[in-house]
């Protein structure tokens, strides 16, 4: 299957969140957008295993960050 290139316009705040997310996860913009689109369209099973693993790793990093932030807030409240 060949890849097709598309161009999109997104709001600046969404782009900033995308940039922040890729900085944390070390994924490419393409990987993040493909994974998000596939999840939204409920066709995740059609994505290659390596892309799915990368998406799971990104989600794990995000969860670790959330847990760390929550833990530090709880600790400082004590």
N, C-alpha and C positions, 0 to 999 in steps of 0.2 A: 504494500500500500504506500503510495507516495504522499508526501506531506504537502499541504497547501499553506501558503503564507497569507495572513490577513493583517490588516491594520485596524486599530480601534482607538477611540478617544475615551479617556476616563478622567474623572474629577481629580484634581491635584491631591486632595486629602487621601483618596483611595490609592493613588500612586505612591504617596509617601508611606502608607501602611504596607504596600507591596514591597517597597525598598527596604523597610525595616524588617519585614518578615524574611526576605531573602538574605539579609545580612546575618540574621540569627540562625537560619537553617542551612545556609550555604547551598541552597538550590538555585537553579536559574529561574528567571522570570517565566520562561516557557514551561518549565516543569510545574511551577506553582499554578499557572493559569490553566494548563492542560488538566492537572489534577482537580482543580476547583470546578472546571467546566464538566469534566466527566462525572464528578460527584453530583453536581447539580442536575445533570441529565440522566443520572442513575445508570451509567454505563461503565462503571469503574472496572468491571471484569474484563473489559476490552483493552485496558491499559496494560502495557508490559509489566512483568514482575519487577524489574529493576525500578521502574517509575513508581510502582505501588510501594515498594520498600522505601524508596526515597521519601515518599509522602508520609509514610508511617514514622520514619525517623524524624521528619520535620514536626509532626504532631507530638512526638515524644519530647523533643526539645522545648516545644511550646508549653507542654504540660509541666515539665521540670521547672521552667521559668515561673509559671503560675504558682506552683507549689512553693518554690523558694520565696517568691514575693509574699505569699500568704503566711508562710512560716515566719518571715522576718517581721511582718506586721504584727503577728500574734505575740512574738517574743518581745517586741518593743512596747507592747501594750501592758506587759506584766510588770 
